């Protein structure tokens, strides 16, 4: 789409902004797709400072696959449902809803769509108590054209946690989500660091594919700021 090409130009322009600001090596210039090759062996992150984030004129997130380097994505658009579409310089797209990744594009394995059966407990994180809250999701993935993949999950509140994102500290509640497929040999654990006041997800570690490690996402500049 032409709109994708336009936003890629914006991301590359943001990369130039960070380089000229003294970052040395731009985290935006590192592709999300390319980072997968480093997900096992690791690679040093380029620094992302609070000043750079403040001066960046776009809502933005940092994404890290496994042990790979961080890449920076900017907000492309917010659709009518309130879903946020984040895009990288190499055209990888992550679509989030209340902090949860619901669709992806441009990766070796992608979520075409996902559906929550009932209310997402992440949106009311402070109310999660023992026993773990049940959760059922349906996921469509493009590899092998698998649709309606049922994931049965249990969500538990692990208590208060303080986290640091680009030089700022946040008081959060850590939510653990253990999921297992009813039809595939696939099980995983997700984590969400949630603001107890408004349930905003500041950080998450989410599995979106069976073929590469989870994605860690940190909110650098929220939408609307």
N, C-alpha and C positions, 0 to 999 in steps of 0.2 A: 504494500500500500504506500501511496505517496506520503501519508501522514507518518508512517514508520520512518521513511527516509528523512523527513523533516526533523523528527525527534532525535534521530541518530546524529544529525548535524548539531542539535542542541547539546547532546551528551558530549560530543567531541569538542564543542566550544567550551563546555564546562571543564573538560580535561585540560585544555590549553590554559584556562583560568587558574587551575590548581598548579600547573607547572610554573607559570609566570609568577605565582604567589610564593614560590620558593619550596614547593613540595619536592622537587628533584625528579621523582618518578611518579607519574600520575596513577592513582588507583583506578581511575575511570578507564585508562588506557589498557588495563588488564581485562581481557575478555572473560566473561563468565564461562563460556563454552570451553575456552582454552584452559581455564583453571582446573577443569576436571582432571587433566593429565597430571596435575600436581597434588591431587586430593589425597593420595596415599603417602607420597614421599615428602610433601610439604615444600613451601617456599616462603621466604620472608615477606611480610606485609610492607607495603608502602605506607608511610604515616598519613593519617587523616587527623588534622588538628581541629579544634573548636573554631578557631578563627577562619579556617578555610570553609568549614561547614556554614558558618554564619554568613560569609560573603558569597556563597553559592546561591544564585537566585532561583533555585528550584527545591521543591521537596525532594528528599533523597534518603536512600537506605544503603547500607553496606551489606554485601552478601559474600559468604565464604563457604565453599564446598569442601567438607572434610578438613584436611590439613592444608588445602590450597590457599593461595593469597586472597585477600579481600578485593572484591570488585565493587564499584559504585554504580548504582542505578538511580535514575531520576524519574519523577512522576510524569508519565506521559499524559494520562487522563484519568478522570473520575467519572464513571458511567452513572446512569440513572439509578442503578441499584445501590450506589455508594461503593462499588468495588474499585480498588485502586490498581492501575496498570503501571508497573514499573519496568523500565527498559534500560538495557545496557548499551554500550557503544557498538557491540557486535550484534545487536538485534535480539538478544535474549529477553523474553518478557516473563515477568512474574505477576500474577494477578492475585491480590489479597483481599480478603473480606474479614474485617475485624481482626486483622493480624494473621489469619490463617491463609495459607496458599491454597487457592481453589483451582487455578489453571496455570499452565506454563506453555511457553512456545520457544523454539530455537535450541532446545537441549536434545541430547541423544535419545532420551525417553521423556515423554511429556504427559501431563494431566490434561486431557481434553476438556473434562468437566468433572465436577464433584457435587454431591448433594448430601445435605445433612438431614437425617431422619429425626425430626424434632428440633429442639433448641440447642444451639451450640453452647455447652457449659462454660467454654472459655469466656463468653460474654457476661457471665455472672460468677466470675472466678472466686470471689470472696465467700460465696455460699456453698462451695464444694466442701463436703465433710466426709468422714468415713461412714459407711463403706464407700469405696470409689464409685463415682457416678458412672453409669453405663452410657455408651454413646455408639451410635451406628451411622456409618457413612457409606455412600456408594460412590465409586470412582470409575471414570472411564479413562483408559490409557491407550496411547497410540501404538505401543509395541504389541504385536500379535493381535491388534484390534480387540482388546478386551474391554467390554462395556458392562456396567452394572456390577463391578467388583465390590463385594460387600466387605467392609472392614468393621469388626467388632472391637470396641475400645473401652478401656476403663480409665477414668480421669480422677486424679488425686491431688489435693492441695498439700504441698510439702512445706508450707509456711513462709514466713517473711524472708526475703533475700535482698541485700543491697548489691546493685550492679553499677558499673561505670562504663559509660559510652562517650567516647571522645571528650574526656576530661570533665564530664558531669556525672554526679552520683544520683541514682534513682532508688527509691524504696519500692520494692515490688513483692508480689506473691508468686512463688514458683509453682507452676502447675505441670504435673507429669501426666502424659497420655500414652498408655500402652495399647497397641493395636495389633490385631492379627486377622489375616484374611481367612474367610471361611472356605475358600476354594483353592488358594495358592499357598505354597510354602513360603510365606512372607509375613514376618512379624517385625515390629520396630517400636521404638519409644521416642515420642516427641516431648519437647519442653517449651513452656511459654512463661516469660517473665512479665507479669501483668500488674498494672497500677491498681492498687486496691480501691482508689477513689472513683475511678471512671472506667475500669476494666480495659484501659488502653494497653496494647501489647507493645512493649518497648523492645523486646528481644525474643527470638524464638529459635529453636533448633528443630527442623521439620524434615522428615523423610518424604521425598516426592517420587522416588524411583527405586527399583530393585538393583539397578546397574551401577550406581555411584552413591557415595556417602551423603549424609543429610546436609541441608543448607542451613547455615546460621545467618539470621538476618538481624541487624541492629538498625533501629530508626535513628537517623542522623538529624533530619529536619522533617517534622510531621507535616502532613498536608494541611494547608490553611495557615501556616506560619510564615 
